[in-house]
Amino acid sequence: MSKKILMVITSHDQLGDTGNKTGFWVEEFAAPYYVFKDAGLDITLASPLGGQPPIDPSSELDDFVTDATKRFDNDQETKQQLANTVALSSVNQADFDAVFYPGGHGPLWDLATDATSIALIESFLAANKPVGAVCHASAVLLDVKDNTGEYAVKGKAVAGFTNSEEEAVQLTNIVPFLVEDELIKRGADYQKADDWSAFAIQDGLIISGQNPASSELVAEKLLAQLGA
């Protein structure tokens, strides 16, 4: 029987008060999605509001085209699935073997503090199931607690978008917080590689990556953990 994975995508589309749009980063959805799909996993897509999650328009620029994003552009079936994400409140951890969160700036505003998402991640960890997150989506781990009431990332090696990468995209003063700073504040053993290089790390059930280029690595580590 094929393994089942839940992918949770942001519903937030406003980049602070800049008037610009944000959302999820195409590569961070597409690259893991196809790793899971090609391995035969059964994929369910969810978002806080359900329906079509917002795509960060910057992630569709020519500079950020990859083999996975090209495949997605021509994949009407996946686009249809994405347009009909289920509401996050309707999903149950018991129905899945793992969960993965793609990044983009959107999660900083919704999923990082979403009580439903936090409880869902806590239930995955309590059930000894892996949780993957990449780039800004590592923020979804910030307020997750373990069964002793400690932050789940405390003492854990975790990666996420770096302060210097945020500076490079000139959004340090726009985002509600910096992923690197907040992980460190919660006692995480924050790990990083050079800006924009692919870097993913696993510590127990938590698998995280630094930036868009790291998303496929996180997915591969998640697959290995599932034995898929």
Backbone as a chain_set.jsonl record, in Angstrom:
{"seq": "MSKKILMVITSHDQLGDTGNKTGFWVEEFAAPYYVFKDAGLDITLASPLGGQPPIDPSSELDDFVTDATKRFDNDQETKQQLANTVALSSVNQADFDAVFYPGGHGPLWDLATDATSIALIESFLAANKPVGAVCHASAVLLDVKDNTGEYAVKGKAVAGFTNSEEEAVQLTNIVPFLVEDELIKRGADYQKADDWSAFAIQDGLIISGQNPASSELVAEKLLAQLGA", "coords": {"N": [[0.848, -1.198, 0.0], [0.518, 2.209, -0.815], [2.385, 4.878, 0.667], [1.102, 7.657, 2.505], [1.141, 11.147, 2.144], [0.891, 14.388, 3.513], [0.742, 17.62, 2.239], [1.148, 20.858, 3.28], [0.122, 24.056, 2.574], [0.63, 27.581, 2.387], [-1.981, 30.068, 2.832], [-1.731, 32.725, 2.656], [-1.436, 35.89, 1.097], [-0.425, 38.51, 1.094], [2.317, 40.706, 1.142], [3.32, 41.794, 3.835], [2.763, 45.233, 4.499], [3.341, 46.21, 2.03], [1.926, 46.23, -0.275], [2.558, 44.475, -2.202], [2.419, 41.123, -3.562], [2.548, 37.878, -2.019], [3.07, 34.433, -1.112], [3.181, 30.927, -1.686], [6.313, 29.435, -2.627], [7.05, 28.477, -5.832], [8.995, 26.486, -6.665], [9.532, 25.241, -4.246], [7.268, 23.894, -3.688], [6.828, 22.368, -6.049], [9.209, 20.824, -6.568], [9.5, 19.023, -4.265], [6.942, 17.845, -4.449], [7.028, 16.361, -6.836], [9.09, 14.59, -6.246], [7.822, 13.077, -4.29], [5.581, 12.155, -5.736], [6.741, 10.706, -7.857], [7.814, 8.677, -6.429], [5.672, 7.23, -5.831], [3.959, 7.967, -3.783], [0.893, 8.761, -2.089], [-0.584, 11.763, -2.369], [-1.906, 14.411, -0.5], [-3.157, 17.67, -0.634], [-3.292, 20.529, 1.384], [-4.529, 23.598, 2.864], [-4.774, 26.543, 4.972], [-7.145, 27.988, 4.299], [-8.27, 26.407, 2.369], [-9.01, 25.486, -1.1], [-7.543, 27.361, -3.851], [-4.201, 27.991, -3.236], [-2.164, 30.951, -2.822], [0.272, 31.789, -5.241], [3.582, 32.889, -4.965], [4.395, 35.608, -6.861], [7.003, 36.308, -7.558], [8.345, 33.921, -7.609], [7.8, 32.825, -9.986], [9.332, 33.996, -11.861], [11.796, 34.18, -14.518], [14.371, 33.728, -13.527], [14.092, 31.818, -11.588], [13.296, 29.439, -12.606], [13.134, 25.948, -12.774], [13.765, 22.435, -13.464], [11.694, 21.125, -12.173], [9.778, 23.182, -11.815], [9.177, 23.747, -14.438], [8.008, 21.362, -15.212], [5.751, 21.414, -13.582], [4.447, 23.64, -14.664], [3.414, 22.593, -16.995], [1.654, 20.706, -16.173], [-1.387, 19.924, -15.932], [-3.072, 18.367, -14.37], [-1.93, 18.332, -11.794], [-2.041, 21.052, -11.277], [-4.764, 21.377, -11.116], [-5.333, 19.851, -8.875], [-3.996, 21.392, -6.994], [-5.515, 23.694, -7.079], [-7.644, 22.982, -5.643], [-7.184, 22.563, -2.87], [-7.646, 20.958, 0.286], [-9.352, 22.096, 3.251], [-7.328, 22.93, 5.988], [-8.284, 22.444, 8.536], [-9.808, 20.212, 8.215], [-8.284, 17.949, 8.047], [-6.701, 14.937, 9.271], [-4.197, 13.721, 11.294], [-3.94, 10.953, 11.613], [-4.534, 9.837, 9.193], [-2.328, 9.941, 7.604], [1.18, 9.383, 6.727], [3.261, 11.119, 6.886], [4.15, 14.642, 6.968], [4.566, 17.6, 5.028], [5.841, 20.873, 4.617], [5.913, 23.362, 2.26], [7.823, 26.335, 1.539], [8.173, 29.873, 0.988], [7.254, 33.286, 1.48], [4.73, 33.5, 2.597], [3.944, 31.618, 4.757], [5.004, 32.799, 7.052], [3.171, 34.622, 7.929], [0.763, 33.232, 8.245], [0.765, 30.233, 8.711], [2.776, 29.906, 10.639], [1.741, 30.719, 13.069], [-0.637, 29.441, 13.227], [-3.084, 27.801, 14.938], [-4.303, 25.359, 14.359], [-2.51, 24.16, 12.576], [-0.227, 24.012, 14.211], [-1.098, 22.252, 16.221], [-1.532, 20.039, 14.615], [1.066, 19.38, 13.692], [2.219, 18.778, 16.154], [0.758, 16.487, 16.745], [1.612, 14.741, 14.733], [4.336, 14.408, 15.417], [4.04, 13.297, 17.958], [2.947, 10.902, 17.254], [5.067, 9.651, 16.202], [5.778, 10.265, 13.578], [7.304, 11.632, 10.622], [8.139, 15.109, 10.05], [8.439, 17.503, 7.6], [9.986, 20.527, 6.462], [10.695, 23.5, 4.622], [12.855, 26.272, 3.978], [11.255, 29.353, 4.473], [9.166, 28.023, 5.621], [10.1, 26.594, 7.766], [9.408, 28.063, 9.893], [6.974, 27.126, 10.733], [7.446, 25.388, 12.717], [8.039, 26.75, 14.996], [6.352, 27.295, 17.302], [5.608, 24.813, 18.084], [5.174, 22.271, 20.453], [6.669, 19.677, 22.481], [5.779, 16.545, 24.123], [6.444, 17.114, 26.704], [6.062, 19.718, 27.037], [8.034, 21.378, 26.201], [9.669, 23.4, 23.657], [9.566, 21.91, 20.484], [11.718, 22.132, 18.785], [13.843, 22.608, 20.412], [17.194, 22.128, 21.15], [17.447, 20.671, 18.85], [18.824, 20.004, 15.639], [18.203, 22.244, 13.182], [17.263, 23.7, 10.072], [16.672, 26.656, 8.077], [15.439, 29.521, 6.269], [18.003, 31.909, 6.008], [19.218, 34.741, 7.942], [20.933, 36.308, 6.413], [20.212, 35.633, 3.825], [17.618, 36.631, 3.782], [18.205, 39.299, 4.005], [19.48, 39.644, 1.579], [17.359, 39.464, -0.206], [16.104, 41.699, 0.436], [14.046, 41.968, 2.347], [14.119, 42.069, 5.047], [13.108, 44.056, 6.748], [10.459, 43.9, 6.27], [9.261, 41.439, 6.745], [7.476, 39.654, 9.376], [9.082, 38.488, 11.293], [12.391, 37.081, 11.701], [13.384, 34.008, 10.491], [15.711, 32.539, 11.195], [16.588, 33.867, 13.567], [14.377, 33.431, 15.283], [14.217, 30.634, 15.514], [16.609, 30.133, 16.846], [16.095, 31.523, 19.213], [14.29, 29.796, 20.389], [15.821, 27.769, 21.215], [16.813, 26.044, 19.316], [19.287, 24.125, 17.562], [20.538, 25.778, 15.39], [21.281, 25.394, 11.999], [23.267, 26.064, 9.106], [24.231, 26.529, 5.658], [26.307, 27.969, 3.071], [24.873, 30.971, 1.7], [22.115, 30.409, -0.404], [22.928, 27.896, -1.165], [22.266, 24.378, -1.49], [20.921, 22.821, 1.274], [20.048, 20.542, 3.693], [18.801, 19.099, 6.705], [18.435, 16.461, 9.051], [16.995, 15.754, 12.174], [16.098, 13.465, 14.243], [12.67, 13.214, 14.008], [12.29, 15.555, 12.692], [12.787, 17.226, 9.744], [14.5, 19.495, 7.849], [15.061, 22.308, 5.617], [17.137, 24.817, 4.04], [16.554, 26.764, 1.995], [15.012, 27.581, -1.25], [16.496, 25.909, -3.031], [17.011, 23.759, -1.47], [14.806, 22.213, -1.19], [14.215, 19.807, -2.548], [16.076, 18.064, -1.425], [15.15, 17.904, 1.219], [12.727, 16.601, 0.773], [13.69, 14.157, -0.208], [15.025, 13.145, 2.024], [12.856, 12.847, 3.7], [11.426, 10.876, 2.328], [13.263, 8.763, 2.592], [13.155, 8.393, 5.336], [10.578, 7.43, 5.551], [10.919, 5.063, 4.337], [10.194, 4.749, 1.752]], "CA": [[0.0, 0.0, 0.0], [1.39, 3.377, -0.913], [2.433, 5.791, 1.811], [0.311, 8.877, 2.303], [1.789, 12.352, 2.653], [0.122, 15.626, 3.502], [1.512, 18.849, 1.983], [0.387, 21.992, 3.807], [0.562, 25.236, 1.825], [0.106, 28.844, 2.915], [-3.104, 30.762, 2.178], [-1.507, 34.166, 2.834], [-0.922, 36.454, -0.166], [0.019, 39.909, 1.206], [3.689, 40.851, 1.649], [3.27, 42.888, 4.811], [1.937, 46.351, 4.005], [4.025, 46.752, 0.847], [1.038, 46.213, -1.444], [3.008, 43.408, -3.091], [1.869, 39.806, -3.289], [3.43, 36.761, -1.673], [2.368, 33.156, -1.152], [4.174, 29.853, -1.621], [7.358, 29.495, -3.654], [6.721, 27.36, -6.731], [9.987, 25.398, -6.629], [9.466, 24.538, -2.952], [6.135, 22.973, -3.805], [6.945, 21.466, -7.198], [10.317, 19.858, -6.45], [9.119, 17.921, -3.369], [5.736, 17.172, -4.944], [7.392, 15.346, -7.835], [9.849, 13.545, -5.547], [6.822, 12.198, -3.655], [4.738, 11.536, -6.765], [7.522, 9.722, -8.608], [8.071, 7.54, -5.527], [4.415, 6.503, -5.676], [3.203, 8.368, -2.601], [-0.444, 9.318, -2.24], [-0.394, 13.133, -1.881], [-3.048, 15.281, -0.23], [-2.761, 19.071, -0.471], [-4.167, 21.271, 2.29], [-4.146, 24.971, 3.19], [-5.681, 27.053, 6.005], [-8.439, 28.409, 3.764], [-8.726, 25.508, 1.308], [-9.014, 26.085, -2.439], [-6.278, 27.712, -4.521], [-3.264, 28.798, -2.461], [-1.517, 31.973, -3.648], [1.658, 31.588, -5.688], [4.413, 34.094, -4.922], [4.7, 35.918, -8.262], [8.456, 36.341, -7.783], [8.857, 32.566, -7.819], [7.525, 32.432, -11.375], [10.251, 34.727, -12.739], [12.726, 33.321, -15.27], [15.551, 33.403, -12.702], [13.806, 30.749, -10.637], [12.788, 28.271, -13.332], [13.896, 24.701, -12.619], [13.098, 21.325, -14.152], [10.434, 20.842, -11.468], [8.775, 24.231, -12.085], [8.754, 23.563, -15.843], [7.093, 20.218, -15.21], [4.509, 21.897, -12.977], [3.791, 24.554, -15.623], [2.752, 21.812, -18.042], [0.964, 19.598, -15.505], [-2.743, 20.408, -15.616], [-3.656, 17.54, -13.311], [-1.429, 18.84, -10.509], [-2.593, 22.407, -11.091], [-6.152, 21.186, -10.701], [-5.272, 19.398, -7.481], [-3.578, 22.553, -6.199], [-6.627, 24.651, -7.044], [-8.687, 22.429, -4.774], [-6.643, 22.066, -1.604], [-8.653, 20.797, 1.337], [-9.136, 22.981, 4.394], [-6.438, 22.331, 6.981], [-9.084, 22.01, 9.697], [-10.513, 18.955, 7.902], [-7.361, 16.808, 7.93], [-6.405, 14.208, 10.495], [-2.866, 13.107, 11.267], [-4.036, 9.486, 11.549], [-4.707, 9.425, 7.797], [-1.087, 10.181, 6.848], [2.441, 8.852, 7.241], [4.213, 12.224, 7.038], [3.655, 15.955, 6.532], [5.614, 18.466, 4.466], [5.451, 22.274, 4.443], [6.71, 24.194, 1.367], [7.967, 27.708, 2.004], [7.638, 31.11, 0.454], [7.094, 34.154, 2.652], [3.38, 33.405, 3.138], [3.786, 30.942, 6.047], [5.386, 33.65, 8.191], [1.991, 35.349, 8.378], [-0.369, 32.392, 8.657], [1.014, 28.91, 9.278], [3.672, 29.958, 11.807], [0.961, 30.927, 14.295], [-1.936, 28.798, 13.034], [-3.269, 26.814, 16.017], [-4.628, 24.059, 13.755], [-1.258, 23.624, 12.042], [0.649, 23.682, 15.339], [-1.631, 21.021, 16.828], [-1.328, 18.953, 13.65], [2.481, 18.98, 13.758], [2.415, 18.12, 17.45], [0.187, 15.135, 16.682], [2.515, 13.93, 13.898], [5.528, 14.069, 16.206], [3.62, 12.386, 19.04], [2.676, 9.6, 16.632], [6.349, 9.173, 15.658], [5.76, 10.45, 12.127], [8.2, 12.731, 10.272], [7.658, 16.435, 9.641], [9.411, 18.193, 6.762], [9.716, 21.936, 6.173], [11.825, 24.098, 3.916], [12.978, 27.723, 3.813], [10.449, 30.076, 5.462], [8.217, 27.118, 6.275], [10.628, 26.132, 9.051], [8.705, 28.856, 10.907], [5.795, 26.402, 11.244], [7.899, 24.601, 13.858], [8.439, 27.621, 16.101], [5.545, 27.193, 18.516], [5.256, 23.411, 18.311], [5.738, 21.768, 21.716], [6.67, 18.217, 22.609], [4.853, 16.092, 25.174], [6.854, 17.634, 28.016], [5.78, 21.153, 27.052], [9.196, 22.127, 25.675], [9.655, 23.607, 22.207], [10.013, 20.701, 19.79], [13.008, 22.365, 18.123], [14.892, 22.839, 21.41], [18.275, 21.155, 21.078], [17.393, 19.937, 17.575], [19.445, 20.624, 14.47], [17.141, 22.712, 12.285], [17.654, 24.691, 9.069], [15.606, 27.51, 7.567], [15.951, 30.698, 5.544], [18.965, 32.605, 6.87], [19.124, 36.207, 8.032], [21.664, 36.926, 5.301], [19.402, 35.444, 2.614], [16.514, 37.589, 3.878], [18.823, 40.6, 3.711], [19.772, 39.668, 0.149], [16.125, 39.72, -0.959], [15.679, 43.031, 0.899], [12.755, 41.89, 3.036], [14.366, 41.994, 6.493], [12.255, 44.997, 7.481], [9.059, 43.673, 5.858], [8.741, 40.203, 7.35], [7.118, 39.83, 10.785], [10.215, 38.024, 12.105], [13.424, 36.373, 10.949], [13.313, 32.582, 10.81], [16.942, 32.141, 11.903], [16.564, 34.418, 14.933], [13.33, 32.83, 16.111], [14.603, 29.248, 15.822], [17.656, 30.207, 17.872], [15.438, 31.926, 20.47], [13.593, 28.645, 20.968], [16.798, 26.763, 21.629], [17.215, 25.137, 18.235], [20.679, 24.094, 17.108], [20.318, 26.274, 14.024], [22.357, 25.009, 11.078], [23.148, 26.66, 7.775], [25.358, 26.468, 4.728], [26.438, 29.25, 2.373], [23.625, 31.473, 1.129], [21.571, 29.867, -1.659], [23.363, 26.529, -1.47], [21.307, 23.365, -1.05], [21.284, 22.292, 2.582], [18.943, 19.986, 4.475], [19.29, 18.355, 7.86], [17.428, 15.704, 9.795], [17.27, 15.454, 13.573], [14.932, 12.704, 14.663], [11.535, 13.266, 13.083], [12.23, 16.879, 12.064], [13.648, 17.337, 8.558], [14.328, 20.888, 7.418], [15.984, 22.789, 4.596], [17.49, 26.231, 4.184], [16.108, 27.695, 0.955], [14.36, 26.838, -2.341], [17.375, 24.875, -3.602], [17.104, 22.661, -0.512], [13.507, 21.559, -1.02], [14.269, 18.424, -3.026], [16.835, 17.306, -0.43], [14.255, 17.625, 2.35], [11.784, 15.573, 0.318], [14.398, 12.877, -0.31], [15.252, 12.668, 3.395], [11.544, 12.417, 4.194], [11.176, 9.572, 1.684], [14.137, 7.77, 3.209], [12.61, 8.142, 6.676], [9.364, 6.618, 5.365], [11.274, 3.802, 3.696], [9.421, 4.689, 0.511]], "C": [[0.882, 1.245, 0.0], [1.274, 4.246, 0.336], [1.65, 7.057, 1.469], [1.028, 10.066, 2.925], [0.855, 13.551, 2.502], [1.079, 16.783, 3.219], [0.635, 20.027, 2.388], [0.979, 23.284, 3.261], [-0.1, 26.483, 2.392], [-1.118, 29.336, 2.137], [-2.884, 32.271, 2.146], [-0.859, 34.787, 1.594], [-0.433, 37.899, -0.091], [1.422, 39.986, 1.816], [3.741, 42.048, 2.603], [2.342, 43.981, 4.308], [2.565, 47.011, 2.782], [3.082, 46.91, -0.345], [1.432, 45.152, -2.451], [2.432, 42.069, -2.642], [2.97, 38.838, -2.839], [2.589, 35.492, -1.729], [3.369, 32.045, -0.956], [5.12, 29.975, -2.807], [7.236, 28.258, -4.538], [7.706, 26.194, -6.622], [9.855, 24.569, -5.348], [8.229, 23.65, -2.836], [6.434, 21.916, -4.866], [8.038, 20.418, -7.012], [9.977, 18.724, -5.483], [7.912, 17.131, -3.881], [6.119, 16.05, -5.914], [8.298, 14.257, -7.257], [8.865, 12.541, -4.94], [6.003, 11.43, -4.703], [5.49, 10.427, -7.494], [7.872, 8.496, -7.759], [6.779, 6.772, -5.236], [3.612, 6.863, -4.443], [1.833, 8.923, -2.991], [-0.405, 10.707, -1.581], [-1.723, 13.849, -1.687], [-2.521, 16.693, -0.007], [-3.78, 19.786, 0.406], [-3.643, 22.69, 2.474], [-5.139, 25.502, 4.231], [-7.078, 27.387, 5.481], [-9.033, 27.43, 2.76], [-8.695, 26.218, -0.041], [-7.612, 26.399, -2.948], [-5.37, 28.525, -3.607], [-2.548, 29.802, -3.368], [-0.071, 31.614, -3.986], [2.396, 32.917, -5.566], [4.822, 34.429, -6.351], [6.191, 35.957, -8.563], [8.99, 34.964, -8.134], [8.584, 32.057, -9.227], [8.436, 33.15, -12.369], [11.26, 33.769, -13.373], [13.917, 32.857, -14.439], [15.346, 32.148, -11.865], [13.185, 29.516, -11.288], [13.72, 27.084, -13.107], [13.174, 23.61, -13.407], [11.742, 21.042, -13.512], [9.376, 21.899, -11.763], [8.286, 24.14, -13.524], [7.739, 22.421, -15.938], [5.726, 20.638, -14.66], [3.729, 22.779, -13.96], [2.969, 23.798, -16.661], [1.886, 20.678, -17.486], [-0.422, 20.054, -15.042], [-3.386, 19.63, -14.469], [-3.229, 18.037, -11.922], [-1.952, 20.241, -10.235], [-4.038, 22.34, -10.598], [-6.216, 20.758, -9.237], [-4.935, 20.575, -6.554], [-4.71, 23.572, -6.051], [-7.715, 24.226, -6.064], [-8.114, 21.847, -3.487], [-7.779, 21.944, -0.583], [-8.335, 21.747, 2.478], [-8.319, 22.244, 5.455], [-7.218, 21.769, 8.175], [-9.756, 20.653, 9.475], [-9.596, 17.736, 7.9], [-7.04, 16.218, 9.299], [-5.065, 13.503, 10.345], [-2.927, 11.604, 11.054], [-4.137, 8.967, 10.116], [-3.417, 9.492, 6.979], [0.128, 9.574, 7.539], [3.468, 9.944, 7.5], [3.529, 13.507, 6.597], [4.835, 16.794, 6.055], [5.052, 19.872, 4.24], [6.395, 22.972, 3.468], [6.758, 25.632, 1.896], [7.459, 28.75, 1.034], [7.398, 31.983, 1.671], [5.734, 34.01, 3.331], [3.269, 32.768, 4.518], [4.166, 31.79, 7.26], [4.172, 34.343, 8.779], [0.838, 34.436, 8.8], [0.032, 31.096, 9.362], [1.889, 28.926, 10.531], [2.895, 30.047, 13.111], [-0.412, 30.259, 14.232], [-2.114, 27.652, 14.042], [-3.561, 25.423, 15.469], [-3.37, 23.377, 13.238], [-0.335, 23.181, 13.171], [0.204, 22.376, 15.987], [-1.41, 19.816, 15.917], [0.112, 18.451, 13.705], [2.77, 18.261, 15.071], [1.896, 16.685, 17.418], [1.023, 14.208, 15.799], [3.724, 13.479, 14.71], [5.184, 13.077, 17.316], [3.36, 10.977, 18.516], [3.917, 9.011, 15.965], [6.376, 9.206, 14.133], [6.579, 11.683, 11.76], [7.484, 13.98, 9.766], [8.761, 17.104, 8.838], [9.003, 19.634, 6.525], [10.936, 22.524, 5.492], [11.708, 25.615, 3.876], [12.164, 28.468, 4.874], [9.469, 29.168, 6.192], [8.787, 26.489, 7.542], [9.991, 26.902, 10.202], [7.488, 28.13, 11.463], [6.153, 25.589, 12.489], [8.053, 25.429, 15.125], [7.661, 27.411, 17.387], [5.034, 25.786, 18.794], [5.953, 22.938, 19.595], [5.76, 20.247, 21.685], [5.796, 17.822, 23.797], [5.256, 16.517, 26.58], [6.585, 19.138, 28.129], [6.944, 22.017, 26.598], [9.001, 22.373, 24.179], [10.257, 22.384, 21.521], [11.382, 20.883, 19.133], [14.15, 22.542, 19.119], [15.935, 21.728, 21.35], [18.336, 20.365, 19.789], [18.116, 20.722, 16.482], [18.348, 20.952, 13.469], [17.718, 23.746, 11.323], [16.431, 25.497, 8.663], [16.246, 28.709, 6.892], [16.824, 31.528, 6.479], [18.709, 34.112, 6.897], [19.792, 36.864, 6.835], [20.934, 36.741, 3.973], [18.225, 36.42, 2.609], [17.0, 38.995, 3.538], [19.045, 40.741, 2.2], [18.524, 39.935, -0.685], [15.422, 40.991, -0.468], [14.297, 43.024, 1.56], [12.9, 41.824, 4.559], [13.411, 42.884, 7.284], [10.773, 44.843, 7.15], [8.454, 42.481, 6.578], [8.442, 40.42, 8.832], [8.209, 39.374, 11.753], [11.202, 37.322, 11.184], [13.477, 34.92, 11.425], [14.516, 32.137, 11.637], [16.906, 32.609, 13.361], [15.577, 33.681, 15.825], [13.623, 31.37, 16.446], [15.647, 29.228, 16.94], [17.049, 30.581, 19.232], [14.759, 30.754, 21.169], [14.533, 27.491, 21.291], [17.211, 25.778, 20.562], [18.721, 25.224, 17.999], [20.635, 24.475, 15.63], [21.54, 25.995, 13.156], [22.163, 25.692, 9.736], [24.404, 26.412, 6.959], [25.474, 27.847, 4.079], [25.093, 29.66, 1.788], [23.357, 30.828, -0.227], [22.098, 28.486, -2.018], [22.357, 25.541, -0.887], [21.785, 22.749, 0.261], [20.04, 21.811, 3.311], [19.52, 19.137, 5.587], [18.13, 17.639, 8.541], [17.896, 15.522, 11.222], [16.028, 14.766, 14.126], [13.851, 12.772, 13.604], [11.462, 14.583, 12.321], [13.272, 16.977, 10.953], [13.428, 18.72, 7.973], [15.409, 21.294, 6.434], [16.073, 24.299, 4.626], [16.754, 27.166, 3.235], [15.481, 26.903, -0.197], [15.197, 25.681, -2.899], [17.451, 23.627, -2.727], [15.853, 21.789, -0.473], [13.513, 20.098, -1.473], [15.01, 17.533, -2.034], [15.966, 16.945, 0.772], [13.292, 16.505, 1.981], [12.445, 14.203, 0.256], [14.677, 12.282, 1.067], [13.942, 12.156, 4.014], [11.177, 11.048, 3.615], [11.991, 8.469, 2.336], [13.622, 7.399, 4.603], [11.364, 7.242, 6.601], [9.689, 5.226, 4.822], [10.538, 3.608, 2.39], [10.339, 4.661, -0.702]], "O": [[1.87, 1.317, 0.73], [0.221, 4.333, 0.967], [1.554, 7.463, 0.311], [1.468, 10.013, 4.074], [0.141, 13.697, 1.51], [2.108, 16.914, 3.88], [-0.485, 20.175, 1.899], [2.16, 23.576, 3.449], [-1.252, 26.443, 2.823], [-1.269, 29.058, 0.947], [-3.74, 33.015, 1.669], [0.145, 34.278, 1.094], [-0.059, 38.466, -1.117], [1.682, 39.405, 2.87], [4.145, 43.15, 2.231], [1.275, 43.704, 3.761], [2.361, 48.197, 2.522], [3.386, 47.625, -1.3], [0.733, 44.942, -3.442], [2.015, 41.907, -1.495], [4.136, 38.96, -3.216], [1.514, 35.483, -2.33], [4.302, 32.177, -0.164], [4.777, 30.541, -3.845], [7.308, 27.129, -4.052], [7.291, 25.042, -6.499], [10.042, 23.352, -5.363], [8.165, 22.765, -1.982], [6.31, 20.718, -4.612], [7.808, 19.237, -7.275], [10.147, 17.559, -5.842], [7.865, 15.907, -3.762], [5.604, 14.935, -5.826], [8.274, 13.121, -7.731], [9.041, 11.328, -5.055], [5.767, 10.229, -4.574], [4.95, 9.344, -7.721], [8.183, 7.427, -8.284], [6.785, 5.791, -4.492], [2.677, 6.146, -4.085], [1.651, 9.477, -4.075], [-0.214, 10.811, -0.369], [-2.559, 13.89, -2.59], [-1.55, 16.89, 0.724], [-4.987, 19.662, 0.196], [-2.459, 22.954, 2.266], [-6.237, 24.961, 4.357], [-8.077, 27.101, 6.141], [-10.177, 27.599, 2.339], [-8.39, 27.408, -0.117], [-6.629, 25.786, -2.532], [-5.725, 29.643, -3.233], [-2.346, 29.532, -4.552], [0.699, 31.192, -3.124], [1.897, 33.951, -6.01], [5.515, 33.642, -6.996], [6.607, 35.675, -9.687], [9.971, 34.843, -8.868], [9.069, 30.996, -9.619], [8.328, 32.941, -13.577], [11.539, 32.695, -12.841], [14.414, 31.744, -14.613], [16.311, 31.491, -11.476], [12.621, 28.659, -10.608], [14.939, 27.203, -13.233], [12.094, 23.842, -13.952], [10.764, 20.756, -14.203], [8.205, 21.565, -11.944], [7.121, 24.421, -13.806], [6.743, 22.514, -16.655], [4.684, 20.267, -15.201], [2.507, 22.673, -14.071], [1.955, 24.297, -17.147], [1.442, 19.803, -18.23], [-0.599, 20.507, -13.911], [-4.159, 20.188, -13.691], [-4.044, 18.146, -11.006], [-2.269, 20.579, -9.095], [-4.468, 23.145, -9.772], [-7.046, 21.243, -8.468], [-5.514, 20.725, -5.479], [-4.837, 24.227, -5.017], [-8.591, 25.013, -5.706], [-8.511, 20.762, -3.062], [-8.735, 22.721, -0.592], [-7.187, 22.156, 2.654], [-8.589, 21.086, 5.773], [-6.846, 20.744, 8.746], [-10.218, 20.02, 10.425], [-10.071, 16.608, 7.765], [-7.097, 16.894, 10.326], [-4.839, 12.776, 9.377], [-2.061, 11.037, 10.388], [-3.859, 7.797, 9.855], [-3.411, 9.142, 5.798], [0.121, 9.293, 8.737], [4.43, 9.735, 8.239], [2.483, 13.484, 5.948], [5.939, 16.714, 6.593], [3.94, 20.038, 3.74], [7.566, 23.166, 3.794], [5.856, 26.079, 2.604], [6.456, 28.552, 0.348], [7.341, 31.473, 2.79], [5.589, 34.353, 4.504], [2.574, 33.305, 5.379], [3.701, 31.53, 8.37], [4.13, 34.624, 9.977], [0.019, 34.829, 9.631], [-0.34, 30.893, 10.518], [1.756, 28.054, 11.39], [3.327, 29.521, 14.136], [-1.256, 30.493, 15.097], [-1.385, 26.66, 14.001], [-3.125, 24.423, 16.039], [-3.177, 22.177, 13.43], [0.269, 22.11, 13.105], [1.023, 21.501, 16.268], [-1.135, 18.712, 16.388], [0.353, 17.245, 13.758], [3.48, 17.256, 15.094], [2.507, 15.781, 17.987], [1.13, 13.016, 16.085], [4.09, 12.304, 14.69], [5.937, 12.141, 17.582], [3.529, 9.992, 19.234], [3.838, 8.007, 15.257], [6.915, 8.311, 13.483], [6.563, 12.674, 12.49], [6.413, 13.927, 9.162], [9.882, 17.259, 9.322], [7.816, 19.937, 6.4], [12.066, 22.107, 5.745], [10.615, 26.169, 3.758], [12.366, 28.235, 6.066], [8.992, 29.515, 7.273], [8.036, 25.904, 8.323], [10.026, 26.456, 11.349], [7.011, 28.469, 12.546], [5.269, 25.153, 13.227], [8.183, 24.873, 16.215], [8.258, 27.354, 18.463], [4.148, 25.585, 19.624], [7.145, 23.17, 19.798], [4.986, 19.61, 20.97], [5.147, 18.673, 24.405], [4.508, 16.311, 27.535], [6.841, 19.752, 29.165], [6.853, 23.245, 26.606], [8.261, 21.647, 23.515], [11.311, 21.886, 21.918], [12.118, 19.916, 18.943], [15.31, 22.619, 18.714], [15.613, 20.547, 21.481], [19.181, 19.482, 19.64], [18.025, 21.947, 16.415], [17.655, 20.065, 12.972], [18.555, 24.564, 11.705], [15.295, 25.075, 8.879], [17.463, 28.883, 6.945], [16.431, 31.816, 7.61], [18.076, 34.674, 6.003], [19.291, 37.853, 6.301], [21.024, 37.596, 3.092], [17.873, 36.971, 1.566], [16.308, 39.77, 2.878], [18.828, 41.805, 1.621], [18.605, 40.554, -1.746], [14.311, 41.313, -0.891], [13.492, 43.935, 1.365], [11.932, 41.558, 5.272], [12.958, 42.508, 8.366], [9.933, 45.567, 7.684], [7.289, 42.504, 6.973], [9.067, 41.262, 9.476], [8.253, 39.822, 12.899], [10.887, 37.01, 10.036], [13.599, 34.651, 12.62], [14.368, 31.449, 12.647], [17.167, 31.827, 14.276], [15.884, 33.347, 16.969], [13.311, 30.915, 17.547], [15.575, 28.411, 17.858], [17.433, 30.033, 20.265], [14.664, 30.725, 22.396], [14.097, 26.382, 21.6], [17.881, 24.787, 20.853], [19.34, 26.267, 18.211], [20.688, 23.621, 14.745], [22.672, 26.313, 13.522], [21.034, 25.879, 9.281], [25.478, 26.129, 7.49], [24.803, 28.789, 4.502], [24.276, 28.813, 1.427], [24.244, 30.718, -1.073], [21.751, 27.953, -3.072], [21.678, 25.841, 0.095], [22.896, 22.227, 0.352], [19.096, 22.573, 3.521], [20.583, 18.534, 5.443], [17.008, 18.142, 8.598], [19.053, 15.178, 11.463], [15.031, 15.417, 14.437], [14.081, 12.431, 12.444], [10.658, 14.718, 11.399], [14.471, 16.833, 11.187], [12.3, 19.083, 7.638], [16.503, 20.731, 6.404], [15.199, 24.977, 5.167], [16.366, 28.262, 3.639], [15.423, 25.675, -0.132], [14.669, 24.611, -3.2], [17.896, 22.57, -3.175], [15.832, 20.753, 0.192], [12.882, 19.249, -0.842], [14.625, 16.384, -1.821], [16.031, 15.827, 1.282], [13.065, 15.581, 2.762], [11.834, 13.2, 0.624], [14.579, 11.07, 1.259], [13.928, 11.168, 4.75], [10.681, 10.175, 4.328], [11.483, 7.379, 2.601], [13.654, 6.232, 4.995], [11.134, 6.407, 7.476], [8.849, 4.327, 4.843], [10.282, 2.483, 1.96], [9.862, 4.61, -1.836]]}, "num_chains": 1, "name": "protein.A"}
